[in-house]
Every structure is written in structure tokens, then in C-alpha cells.
Amino acid sequence: FDIGGYNGEYASILSNKYNCIIYIFEPVPSFFKIIEDRFSNNNRIHPLCIGLSDVSTKQSISIQDIASSIFIQGGKRIEIQLKDITEFLKETDLNTIDLMKLNIEGAEYALLESLIKNNRISTFKNILVQFHDFIIPNAKVRMMQIQKNLSRTHFLTYSYEFVWENWQLKES
């Protein structure tokens, strides 16, 4: 899962290296169109013009290129569609995902908290997440609580605080 696909660069790297099946979630239509065009001849890549979240809803997002976020005020705003990740997993009957890359400009907290609360976090063998500390109240505290909860099912393979960290599923 490439959640926050932007222009598809990360998915392209993974696809070229592993020839894997990739679901790209990008709710901003102009960015989605770039992804759709980029992978139009690759049937292993499935771009979806939705964002994954803790709830299914419509939301307003500020368009700021790679830093577009529902948490930033001002700038050009558009409405996007968000889908509850646990609902999406049930509907698609996906029970094992090798990698979930999360770069969703502040929305990673609610998404991960939902996966943990709904006992779906173990669906993901690896979780590559970029935590954001801008405009998110108690970002450090929330991140630390998520990390504590993740440590029950996953182990940390590396961490560059508020840059990137990766969690790998523990052996059963």
C-alpha cells in the first residue's frame, strides 16, 4: 500500500525493483491523474482516487504540492474522499500486506490508531511511516503512544524521528 502516492515516485521504485502488486491511494485528483497516466500500462499497480483514514468521509484539503494536508489552513482547497481503512480491508478481503508506506501529512496518527484499535495492524508486515509534527496537537505524545502500541506486534527496524521510521511484524 502506498498511502499518499503524490506522483507515484515511490511506487515506481518499488515496482521496478520487485515487480509487486501495489495499491496507490491518492485523494487529490490532479495528483491521482499523474499516477493513473504514469502506470496506465502496468496492471500490477492499482491507483485509487481516495485517501485512507480512520473514517469514511469527505474532507477539505489544502493543496500544497507534496505537503498537501487536511490540517493546513489557507491556500487552494478542494474536497476529497476518504475511506475507512478497516472497511477497505474488509471489502477487498486483503489480509496480508507486505508493506504500508504512509506519508499523509498528519493523518497518519488517526489511521494507525484505528488499525491498532480495530486489531488490523498485524495485516501489515512492514509499516514505513513519516510522522508529522506540524499543526498536530500533541504530535510527540501521540507518536510515542502509537510506537508503544506498535511494539506489541512489530519491532522497529530504524527511526529518524519525524522523518521516516519502519516497523516490521514480529514472527508469530
Secondary structure, DSSP 4 states (H G I P E B T S, - for coil): -EES-TTSHHHHHHHHHH---EEEE--SHHHHHHHHHHTTT-TTEEEES-EEESS-EEEEEE--GGG-BTT--SS-EEEEEEEEHHHHHHHHT---EEEEEE--TTTHHHHHHHHHHTT-GGGEEEEEE----SS-TTHHHHHHHHHHHHTTTEEEEEEETTTEEEEEEPP-
